[in-house]
């Protein structure tokens, strides 16, 4: 018979076999479940995991850079962060007021604003953009649902330099508000791409995938502007405006042969980094948008058209009525009492009466056509928004008085850009070249995508006429001329002063408010620069164009010619030495 011990052993073995069988069956069930999960249910579970621990959104590239002709950046986008709230995860925050205070302390904003954001039912932004280090500090708090995203902040490193020209972009770095940022928004704007973010169980990102930045960034603009010349123009304009307490001012520097704009300055300045701190008028690029009555700067075009028509000769002389000329019940005046003046003296002494008589000789229709040919009364075609076409009414509406007034720049409205373009035509031997300001478009990886040039050119007067007008314009800055304050010692300046009464809201001219201007080009024999300086309503130290705008013209011309290394035209004491000697004399 089996012993008691044998039976016990058998029961133990049976129990062990049963336990082994149970464990084996358990492992088999787990293995089958793993196979099911890994093979048959993998797709569904992955989708559930994506919903719970991953999310797809979009990422935006960088906005294109705007730079000057030498590559100096005027508008760039830099890396930043944006702080957002994902409501599903934020709902798990145990102490919302405490979390809000922590975030607000780092971002330096109101905690109540953060608390509202944390409790908002939809995805929303707490703050954007913020510096990368601030974003990292917020991320380190590890508050559920508070996400730190890559972002780009638009920065204007040169502050007010060419502010109105460049304009500003919106906070999302995609839309442009004004200036070139608005005009070329389609080129500058980045595109978006899908981005997948995966999170761990604690709400921390563990995997981020998106398109390369170059593929979704905007293209870059290269301008004809030279930042150094822009700085020269802005500094001289500001000094003149502050000295003479002018309400505003404009200056344009243009290359006559090509139509390239080298500088376009406005006063007061505008800093795009602080868009909301400036009025719409200050943000406006007045050099292209603001019309003004040009005064005597128009006289050279009347003389040029008269010469080109053959009705006035280079040797013609004009009786100037000893300073007062009655016509149509109105009396025109000169600042001095002149009798007979040559054509050169008409421009040198800026005789209103002589120019009125010249307009009578050529007729109002011919005068209108000549001004139209020089680009007045129409947009130039420059690649900028907001350009005014000025005012040049139909000659059928002009009476004798109006025709005479238009001849010396009253009753007609122009822009600083139009005036610079027209003077460039005289500098360019009668060939008008339309202005342009964007040189090329460059891709994010540095490849040239598009190049620009002048929108066109046309001959407006003969070379012979243009050369003679140059000669008489040079007399303006010589001894006895109205523009001696714009003269340079080692270059011949061809220019013209302008002083026009401002017109009020009741269509009547103010007796004590003026537009002062100086327009011209330099050097005479091979003009490199056309420059226009305009000051609105100067209230101190005079109001004549010669006094107010002439010195600013001189400053811009001298410093720019020196910067460009243009060889002196005249055999005389070099300008730098002359200034040094004057400085020594004062000591």
C-alpha positions in Angstrom: 0.0 0.0 0.0 1.2 3.5 -0.7 2.4 5.2 2.4 1.0 8.4 3.8 4.1 10.2 2.6 3.7 9.0 -0.9 0.1 10.3 -1.0 1.2 13.6 0.3 3.9 13.9 -2.4 1.4 13.1 -5.1 -1.0 15.8 -3.9 1.9 18.3 -3.8 2.9 17.4 -7.3 -0.7 17.7 -8.6 -1.1 21.0 -6.9 2.2 22.2 -8.4 1.2 21.1 -11.9 -2.2 22.9 -11.5 -0.4 26.1 -10.4 2.0 25.8 -13.3 -0.8 25.2 -15.7 -2.6 28.4 -14.3 0.5 30.4 -14.7 1.1 29.0 -18.2 -2.5 29.9 -19.2 -2.0 33.4 -17.7 1.1 34.0 -19.7 -0.6 32.6 -22.8 -3.5 35.1 -22.3 -1.0 38.0 -21.8 0.9 36.9 -24.8 -2.2 36.7 -26.9 -3.3 40.1 -25.7 0.1 41.6 -26.5 -0.1 40.1 -30.0 -3.6 41.5 -30.3 -2.5 44.9 -29.1 0.7 45.0 -31.2 -0.6 43.5 -34.4 -4.4 43.8 -34.6 -5.2 46.9 -32.6 -2.1 48.9 -33.1 -3.6 51.5 -35.4 -6.6 52.2 -33.1 -4.5 52.4 -30.0 -2.0 54.7 -31.7 -4.8 57.0 -32.7 -6.1 57.0 -29.1 -2.6 57.8 -27.8 -2.3 60.7 -30.4 -5.6 62.1 -29.2 -4.5 61.8 -25.5 -0.8 62.5 -25.7 -0.2 64.2 -29.1 -1.6 67.0 -31.2 -1.0 68.5 -34.6 -0.9 72.3 -35.1 0.7 74.7 -37.4 4.1 76.4 -37.3 4.9 79.7 -39.1 8.2 80.6 -40.7 10.2 83.8 -40.4 9.1 87.0 -42.1 11.5 88.1 -44.8 14.2 90.7 -44.0 14.2 94.2 -45.5 17.7 95.6 -46.0 19.4 98.5 -47.7 21.4 98.2 -50.9 24.5 97.0 -49.0 22.7 94.4 -47.0 22.3 96.4 -43.8 19.1 95.0 -42.1 16.3 97.5 -41.6 13.6 95.0 -40.6 14.3 91.5 -39.3 12.4 88.8 -37.4 14.1 87.2 -34.4 13.4 84.1 -32.4 10.9 84.5 -29.6 8.3 82.5 -27.8 4.5 82.6 -27.4 2.7 81.4 -24.3 -0.6 79.6 -24.9 -3.1 77.6 -22.9 -4.5 74.2 -24.0 -7.9 74.1 -22.0 -8.2 70.4 -21.8 -5.0 70.1 -19.8 -5.4 73.4 -18.0 -8.6 72.0 -16.5 -6.5 69.7 -14.3 -4.7 72.6 -12.6 -5.4 72.2 -8.9 -4.7 75.8 -7.8 -5.5 78.2 -10.7 -4.9 81.5 -8.8 -1.5 80.3 -7.6 -0.5 79.2 -11.1 -1.7 82.5 -12.6 0.4 84.5 -10.1 3.5 82.4 -10.9 3.1 83.0 -14.7 2.1 86.7 -14.3 5.2 87.3 -12.1 7.5 85.9 -14.9 5.7 87.6 -17.8 5.2 90.9 -15.8 1.5 91.1 -16.6 -1.7 91.2 -14.6 -2.5 87.9 -12.8 -6.2 88.3 -13.4 -5.6 88.3 -17.1 -3.6 85.0 -16.8 -6.3 83.5 -14.6 -9.0 84.2 -17.2 -6.7 82.6 -19.9 -6.2 79.5 -17.8 -10.0 79.1 -17.4 -11.0 79.9 -21.0 -12.8 77.1 -22.8 -10.9 77.6 -26.1 -7.2 77.6 -26.9 -5.9 81.1 -26.3 -2.7 83.1 -25.9 -1.5 84.5 -22.6 1.3 86.6 -24.1 3.2 86.8 -27.4 5.9 87.4 -28.3 8.2 87.0 -25.2 12.0 86.6 -25.1 13.2 83.0 -25.3 14.5 83.1 -21.7 11.1 84.2 -20.4 9.5 81.4 -22.3 11.9 78.9 -20.8 11.1 80.2 -17.3 7.4 79.7 -17.9 8.0 76.2 -19.3 10.0 75.3 -16.2 6.9 75.8 -14.0 5.4 72.7 -15.7 1.9 74.0 -15.3 -0.6 71.6 -17.1 -1.9 73.0 -20.3 0.5 76.0 -20.4 2.4 75.7 -23.6 5.5 77.5 -24.9 5.5 77.8 -28.7 8.2 79.0 -31.1 7.4 82.5 -32.4 9.0 85.4 -34.2 9.2 89.0 -33.2 9.6 91.8 -35.8 12.4 94.1 -34.9 13.6 97.3 -36.6 17.3 97.6 -35.5 17.9 101.1 -36.9 14.9 102.4 -34.9 13.6 105.6 -36.6 15.9 105.3 -39.7 13.6 105.2 -42.7 10.7 104.4 -40.4 7.9 105.7 -42.6 9.4 104.1 -45.6 9.8 100.6 -44.0 6.5 100.6 -42.1 5.6 98.0 -39.5 4.2 94.5 -39.4 1.4 93.0 -37.3 2.2 91.0 -34.1 1.7 87.7 -35.9 4.6 88.6 -38.2 2.4 87.8 -41.2 0.5 91.0 -42.0 2.0 94.4 -42.8 0.5 97.6 -41.3 2.0 100.3 -43.5 5.0 101.2 -45.7 7.0 98.5 -47.5 5.8 96.0 -44.9 2.3 96.5 -46.2 3.1 97.0 -49.9 5.2 93.8 -50.2 3.4 91.7 -47.6 2.8 88.8 -50.0 6.6 88.6 -50.6 7.7 89.1 -47.0 5.1 86.9 -45.4 6.1 83.4 -44.3 3.9 80.3 -44.9 2.8 77.7 -42.4 3.4 74.0 -42.1 1.9 71.2 -39.9 3.7 70.5 -36.7 3.1 67.4 -34.6 3.8 67.6 -30.8 3.8 64.5 -28.6 3.5 64.8 -24.8 4.3 62.5 -22.0 2.0 61.6 -19.1 3.2 64.7 -17.2 2.3 67.1 -20.0 5.8 67.7 -21.2 6.7 67.7 -24.9 8.8 64.7 -25.9 8.8 64.9 -29.7 8.3 67.8 -32.1 8.5 67.5 -35.9 7.9 70.3 -38.4 9.2 71.5 -41.8 12.6 73.2 -42.1 12.5 76.9 -41.5 13.8 77.9 -44.9 11.0 76.1 -46.6 8.3 78.2 -44.9 10.0 81.6 -44.4 9.2 84.7 -46.5 11.5 86.2 -49.1 13.8 89.2 -48.5 13.6 92.7 -49.9 16.8 94.6 -50.9 16.2 98.4 -51.4 18.0 101.0 -53.4 18.2 103.0 -50.2 21.7 103.5 -48.7 21.3 103.5 -44.9 24.3 105.9 -44.5 22.8 108.4 -46.9 19.4 108.0 -45.3 21.0 108.8 -41.9 22.7 111.9 -43.4 19.4 113.1 -44.9 17.4 112.5 -41.7 20.0 114.2 -39.5 20.2 117.3 -41.7 16.4 117.5 -42.1 15.9 117.2 -38.3 18.5 119.8 -37.5 16.8 122.3 -39.9 13.3 121.5 -38.7 14.3 121.9 -35.0 16.3 125.0 -35.7 13.5 126.7 -37.5 10.7 125.2 -35.5 9.0 123.7 -38.6 6.0 121.4 -38.1 7.3 118.8 -40.5 9.8 118.2 -43.2 10.7 115.9 -46.1 13.9 115.2 -48.0 14.6 113.0 -51.0 18.0 112.0 -52.5 17.9 110.4 -55.9 20.4 109.2 -58.5 19.4 111.2 -61.7 20.8 108.8 -64.2 19.0 105.6 -62.9 16.0 106.8 -60.8 17.3 105.0 -57.7 16.1 106.5 -54.4 19.1 106.7 -52.1 17.3 108.3 -49.2 13.7 109.3 -48.3 13.5 111.2 -45.1 10.6 112.5 -43.0 10.4 114.7 -39.9 9.1 114.0 -37.3 10.5 110.5 -37.2 8.6 107.2 -36.7 9.9 104.2 -34.8 8.1 101.0 -36.0 9.2 99.2 -32.9 6.6 101.3 -31.0 3.8 101.5 -33.7 1.0 102.6 -31.4 2.9 105.5 -29.9 2.7 107.5 -33.2 -0.2 109.1 -35.0 -1.3 108.1 -38.4 0.0 111.4 -39.8 3.4 110.8 -38.3 3.5 107.2 -39.6 2.7 108.4 -43.1 5.5 108.7 -45.7 5.0 112.4 -46.4 7.7 112.4 -49.1 5.3 110.6 -51.4 1.9 111.2 -49.8 1.9 114.9 -48.9 1.2 117.5 -51.5 2.5 121.1 -51.2 2.7 124.2 -53.3 6.3 124.3 -54.5 6.7 128.0 -55.0 9.7 129.2 -57.1 11.2 125.7 -57.5 8.7 125.5 -60.4 10.2 128.4 -62.3 13.0 126.3 -63.9 10.4 124.1 -65.7 8.6 127.1 -67.1 11.9 128.5 -68.4 12.9 125.1 -69.8 9.6 124.6 -71.7 9.7 128.2 -73.0 13.2 127.6 -74.4 12.3 124.2 -75.8 9.2 125.7 -77.6 11.5 128.2 -79.4 9.3 131.1 -78.2 11.9 132.3 -75.8 15.6 132.5 -76.7 18.7 132.1 -74.5 19.4 135.8 -75.2 15.8 137.0 -74.3 15.4 139.8 -71.7 12.3 140.7 -69.7 11.1 144.0 -68.3 10.1 143.4 -64.7 8.0 146.5 -64.1 10.1 147.8 -61.1 8.6 145.1 -58.9 4.8 145.4 -59.5 2.8 143.9 -62.5 -0.9 144.4 -62.8 -2.8 141.7 -64.7 -6.5 140.7 -64.6 -7.2 142.9 -61.6 -4.4 141.4 -59.6 -0.9 142.7 -58.9 2.1 140.4 -59.0 5.2 141.4 -57.0 8.9 140.7 -56.9 10.9 140.9 -53.7 13.1 143.6 -55.3 12.4 146.3 -57.9 13.9 145.0 -61.1 13.8 146.6 -64.6 15.4 144.4 -67.3 16.6 140.9 -66.5 18.2 138.3 -68.7 16.9 134.7 -68.6 19.8 133.7 -66.3 18.9 136.6 -64.0 15.3 135.6 -63.9 16.2 132.4 -62.3 19.2 133.8 -60.2 17.1 136.5 -58.7 13.8 134.5 -58.8 11.6 137.0 -60.5 7.9 136.3 -60.3 7.0 138.9 -62.8 9.4 137.7 -65.5 8.1 134.1 -65.1 4.5 135.3 -65.3 5.4 137.1 -68.6 7.1 133.9 -69.9 3.9 132.0 -69.1 1.9 134.5 -71.2 4.3 134.0 -74.1 4.0 130.2 -74.2 0.3 130.0 -73.3 -1.5 128.1 -70.6 -2.0 124.9 -72.6 1.7 124.6 -73.4 2.6 125.3 -69.8 0.2 122.6 -68.6 1.6 120.1 -71.0 5.2 120.9 -70.0 4.4 120.4 -66.3 2.6 117.2 -67.1 5.7 116.0 -69.1 7.9 116.6 -66.1 5.7 114.3 -64.0 3.4 116.7 -62.1 -0.2 116.0 -61.6 0.3 112.2 -61.9 1.8 109.4 -59.8 5.4 108.6 -60.6 4.9 104.8 -60.6 7.3 104.2 -57.8 6.8 100.9 -56.0 5.3 102.4 -52.8 1.8 102.7 -51.5 0.0 105.9 -50.6 1.6 108.1 -53.4 -0.3 111.3 -54.1 -0.5 112.5 -57.7 -0.6 116.1 -56.5 -2.8 118.7 -58.1 -2.5 120.1 -61.6 -5.9 121.1 -62.9 -7.1 121.4 -66.5 -5.8 124.5 -68.3 -9.3 125.2 -69.5 -10.1 126.3 -65.9 -7.2 128.7 -65.7 -7.6 132.4 -66.0 -4.7 134.8 -66.6 -4.0 135.3 -62.9 -4.1 131.5 -62.2 -1.8 130.8 -65.1 0.7 133.4 -63.8 0.5 132.0 -60.2 1.0 128.4 -61.4 4.1 129.6 -63.3 5.8 130.5 -59.9 4.4 127.5 -58.0 1.2 128.7 -56.4 -2.1 127.0 -57.3 -0.4 123.7 -58.0 0.4 120.9 -55.6 3.4 118.5 -55.9 5.2 115.9 -53.8 8.8 115.9 -52.8 9.3 112.8 -54.9 7.8 114.4 -58.0 10.0 117.4 -57.5 13.2 115.3 -57.2 12.2 113.3 -60.3 11.6 116.5 -62.3 14.9 118.0 -61.3 16.6 114.7 -62.1 15.3 115.2 -65.7 17.2 118.5 -65.9 20.3 116.9 -64.5 20.0 114.0 -66.9 20.1 116.2 -70.1 16.3 116.3 -70.4 15.6 112.5 -69.9 13.1 111.8 -67.2 13.8 108.5 -65.4 11.0 107.3 -63.2 12.0 106.6 -59.6 12.2 103.2 -57.9 13.1 102.0 -54.4 13.1 98.2 -54.3 16.2 96.7 -55.9 15.6 92.9 -55.7 13.8 90.0 -54.0 16.0 87.3 -52.5 14.8 83.9 -51.4 15.4 82.6 -47.8 18.3 80.6 -49.0 20.0 83.6 -50.7 18.9 83.1 -54.3 17.9 86.1 -56.3 14.2 85.7 -57.3 13.4 89.0 -58.9 15.2 92.2 -59.8 13.7 95.7 -60.4 14.6 98.8 -62.4 13.0 102.1 -63.3 9.4 101.8 -64.5 10.4 103.8 -67.6 12.0 106.9 -69.0 11.2 109.5 -71.6 12.7 112.7 -73.1 10.9 115.8 -71.8 13.2 118.5 -73.2 16.2 118.6 -75.6 19.7 118.1 -74.3 20.6 121.6 -75.4 17.8 123.2 -73.4 18.7 121.1 -70.3 22.3 122.1 -70.5 21.5 125.8 -70.7 19.0 125.5 -67.8 21.8 123.8 -65.8 24.0 126.7 -66.4 21.5 129.3 -65.3 20.6 127.1 -62.2 24.2 127.2 -61.2 24.0 131.0 -61.0 21.4 130.6 -58.1 24.2 129.4 -55.8 26.7 131.9 -56.9 27.3 135.3 -55.3 24.2 137.4 -55.6 21.9 134.4 -56.2 19.1 133.4 -53.9 20.6 130.0 -53.1 24.2 130.9 -51.9 23.6 129.1 -48.6 23.4 125.8 -50.6 26.7 126.3 -52.4 29.7 124.0 -52.0 33.3 125.1 -52.4 34.5 122.2 -54.5 31.4 121.3 -56.5 29.0 123.4 -58.6 25.5 123.2 -57.2 22.6 123.7 -59.6 19.4 124.5 -57.7 16.5 126.7 -57.0 14.9 128.1 -53.9 11.2 128.0 -53.2 9.0 129.9 -50.7 5.3 129.4 -51.0 2.4 130.7 -48.9 0.4 128.0 -47.2 -3.2 127.8 -48.1 -5.8 127.5 -45.3 -9.0 125.5 -45.0 -11.0 128.4 -46.3 -9.0 128.3 -49.6 -7.3 131.6 -48.7 -3.5 132.0 -48.3 -2.1 132.6 -44.8 -0.1 135.8 -44.6 2.5 134.4 -42.2 2.8 130.6 -42.9 5.0 129.2 -45.6 6.5 126.1 -47.3 10.2 126.5 -47.6 12.2 124.4 -50.1 15.4 123.9 -52.0 15.7 121.6 -55.0 18.7 120.9 -57.1 21.5 118.5 -58.2 25.3 118.2 -57.9 27.9 118.2 -59.5 26.8 120.3 -62.4 28.9 118.6 -65.2 28.2 115.0 -64.2 25.3 115.0 -61.7 25.4 112.2 -59.1 22.7 113.4 -56.8 19.3 115.1 -57.0 18.2 116.5 -53.7 15.0 118.0 -52.5 14.5 119.5 -49.0 11.1 120.8 -47.9 10.1 122.3 -44.5 6.5 123.0 -43.6 5.6 126.1 -41.6 9.0 127.2 -40.2 8.5 129.6 -37.3 11.9 130.7 -36.2 15.0 132.2 -37.9 13.3 133.0 -41.2 10.9 131.2 -43.6 12.6 131.6 -47.0 13.7 128.4 -48.8 17.2 129.9 -49.2 17.5 130.4 -45.4 15.7 127.4 -44.1 16.1 124.6 -46.6 19.3 125.7 -48.4 21.7 124.8 -45.6 20.1 121.4 -45.2 20.5 120.7 -48.9 24.2 121.8 -48.6 24.8 119.4 -45.6 23.2 116.5 -47.4 25.0 117.1 -50.6 28.5 117.6 -49.1 28.4 114.6 -46.7 26.9 112.3 -49.4 29.4 113.3 -52.0 32.2 112.7 -49.5 30.7 109.3 -48.6 30.5 108.3 -52.2 34.0 109.5 -52.9 32.9 111.8 -55.8 36.0 113.7 -57.0 35.9 117.5 -56.5 34.7 119.3 -59.6 36.3 122.7 -58.9 39.9 123.7 -58.3 39.4 125.3 -54.8 40.1 124.8 -51.2 38.8 121.3 -50.2 35.6 121.4 -48.2 37.0 119.7 -45.2 40.0 122.1 -45.0 37.6 125.0 -45.5 35.5 123.9 -42.5 38.6 123.3 -40.4 39.9 126.8 -41.2 36.5 128.3 -40.2 36.6 126.4 -37.0 40.0 127.7 -36.2 38.9 131.3 -36.9 36.1 130.9 -34.3 38.7 129.9 -31.7 
